[in-house]
């Protein structure tokens, strides 16, 4: 029996067939390199947490925030993707705070009292990072006039474009993919603030995977993505390789939560 594989983090509508083809190419190249036992077909479940609770899952992807909140007890890092996105630097990425083009806001503090959308409370780019950014301007634990949980970065962007909220914070890779492929129009939106660079969304494998097997998987991923036959589909997905990032580097994400809490701003409100 082969192990399941899921890549839920950037699996946007319209890009699912592309990710399917990308993984099939990766899986075949990894098998040729001697690292097999992985499904060629991606598993898709109802929500991202379900992927990490599936006992048959052998390779998946997570946001760094839930990884630091306890997911690291059951999962370990394999490799961190590198994306060819202007707001990224190597395997690091950042959140973008977006407003509509016609909004008068010129900087983050201008959003005081406004309506914000976020995807979920366990998201670094949608919740943790903007909370850290806003904390210095919060008063008595509040900054925004209203806070709306949208369920996804795409839903946050749609709510912003429709005028249902005044701002949102999203993953810069997600935003770049949405803009590149026209998943929803983004020309009516602009970036009002950029968050700090932190390690990107890593590929992970269960803690039960032996160290030698993790090393083999990491090497195989790096070699497979560099295969000439992957070049075109990598470009489509803005994928530019993998890096080996230590788990200790993700502590910066947890520290941002601690800083916001210490400043009296534990929730994005």
N, C-alpha and C positions, 0 to 999 in steps of 0.2 A: 504494500500500500504506500502511495506517495503522500507527502505532507502537503497540507493546504498552504496557499499563498494569497495574501490580500494586500492591496495598496490603496487604502481608503482615503488618504489625505488630499490628493489632487485629482480624484476620480470625478471630474466635472461632467455634467450632461453634454453630450456631443463628443467628448473625448474618451469615453469608455471603450469604444472599439480600437482607438489608438493605443490606449494603455494595454489592452488585450494583446495587440500585435507586438507592442514593445516587450511585454513580458515573455511571450512565446519565443521571440528572438533571443532574449536574455537566457531563458531557461535552456534552450537548445545549445547555446554556446557554453553555458556552464556544464551541461551534461557532457559535451565533447571534451571539456577540460577535466572531467572526472568527478564533478560535483553534481550528483543526480539526486533522485528521491523527492523532487519537488513537482507539484502539479503544473502542467503547462497552462491550465485554465485558472484564471483568477477567481477567488471566492468573493462574493459580495453578500453581506449580511445587512440587517435592517438598520444598524447604527454602528459607529466605529468601536464602541466599547465591546460589542459582541465579538468582534474579530479577536480581541485580546483575551477573551474568555473561552474561546473555542479550543478544546484540548487537542484537536487535530491540526491546528495552525502551526506551521513550522517557520514561516517568514511573513512578517507584516511590517507596517509602518506606523509610527506614532508622532504626535506633537511632543515636543520636549517638556511641556508643562505637566501633563499626566505622568510622563516618565519619572519626573522628579517627585510626584505626589504619591508614589508607591508602586507604580507599574514596574519599576526597576527591581522589585522584589521577585517578580516572576519572569521577567524578560531581560535580555541583555542586548547591548548594541552590537550591530554587525558593521554597518557603514553609514555614513551620512551623505546624501546626494549633494551635488553641486549643480546649480542652475545658472544658465546664461541670462541673468536678469540684472538690469542696471543697479537695482537696490541691494543686490547680494554682493558678498565678497567671499570667494571660495565657498566653503560649506556653511557659511553664516548667512542669515537672512534677517529681515526686520518686518515690523508691522508698519502699515501706512494708515494714517488717519485721513479719511476722505470727507469732502463736502461737495455740494453742487457748485458748478462754475460760477453761478450768479450769487453765491453766498458772500456776505460782507466779511466773514471771518478771515483774518490774515495770519493768525497764530493760534496755538492751542488754547490759551487762556480766553480767547474770544468766544469759545464754545460754552462758557458758563451759563447754566440755566437752560441749555438747549436739549434736544432729544437725541439720544445715542442708541444705536443698534449694535448688538454683539452676537456672535454665533452661539457660544456656549461658555459656561463658567470655567470649564477645564481647558480652554483655549489660551495659549500664550499670546498669539498675535491679535486675537479678537477681544481678549479680556485682561489677561495678566499685565501685558506690556502697557496698554493704554491706562490701566489703573495706576501703574508706577509713574507714568508720565503726568497724570492729572493730580496725583497726591499732593504736590506742593501747593496747589491752588484750591484744594478742597477746604470747606469750612464746616466744622462740626460733622465731618463724615459725609458731606454732600458736595456735589459740583454740578451735576446735570439736573435738568428739570424733569426728565423722564428717561428710563432705561428699559430697552425692549430686547428680549432674547429672540433672535430670528431663527435659529436652528442651523444656519450655515453662512459662510462668507458670501456666497452668491445671493442668498435671501437678504442679507444685510445691504448689499449693493442695490438690489432691486427696490428695497424699502427706501433707501436714500434717493434713488433716481425718481421714485414715485412721489416724493415729498412727505412720506410717512414719518421720517426721522430727519434730523439735520446733519448727522455725521455718523460715521461708523469706522471701526478699525479692522483692517483685514491683512492677511498674509500677502506679502508683496509678490510671491510666486503665483498665488491664486489670482491676484489682480492682473498680473502680466499675462497669464494664460487666458483669462477671460477677455482681455483686451485684444490679444493676438488673434484669437479665434472668433471674436464677435459673438460670444455666447450670450451676452447682453450688451447693449450700447454703453460705453464708458466715456464717450467724448463730452458728456455733460457733467462730468465729475472731475475734481482735481485733488491733489494731495496738499493738505494744509500743514501736516507735520509728519516726520518720520521717526520711528522708534529706534532704539539702539540695536546694533548687530548682536545676534546670539546664535548658537549652533542650530542648524536646520533640523528638519524633521527626519529622524533616523530610521533606517531599516533595522528591525529587531528580530530576535529569535528567542525561544524559551530558555530559561536558565538551565534546563536539563540538557541542552545541547553541549557536548564536550568542547573544551577550549580548542582542540585541534580542528574540530569540525567548523567552529566559528571562523577560525583563521582561513580554512579552505574556502568557506562560503564568501568571506570578504575578498579574498584574492580573485575568486572566480567572478564575482560581481564586477570588480574593477577591470578585469581583463575582458569580460563579455561586453561591457558598455563601450569599450574602446575598439571593438571589432568594426572594420570598415562598413560592413553590412548594416550596422546600427546607426550610421551617421544621419541619414535622412529622417528617420523617426525620432532620433534624439533631438534634432533641430525643431521638429514639430512640437515636441514637448518641452523645449528649452532646456533639455537635460544635457549636462556637461561633464558628467563623471561622478566619482565617489571619493570620499576622503575618510580616513580612519580618525575619528574624533573620540577622545577618551570620555568616559562617563563623567569624570570630574568637571569637564567643561560645561556640562549642563547645570551645574550648581548655580551658575549666574542667573538662571531663570527662577529658581527657587528663592534666591536672594532678593530678586525684584519684588516678589510677593511680600517678603519679610519687611522690606523697606516701606512699602505702601501701608502695611498694617501698623508698623511702628509710627508712621506719620498720621495715624488715625483715620486711614481710608481703606478699610478692609473689603469693601464692596463697591462695584462700579455703579454708583448712584449719584 
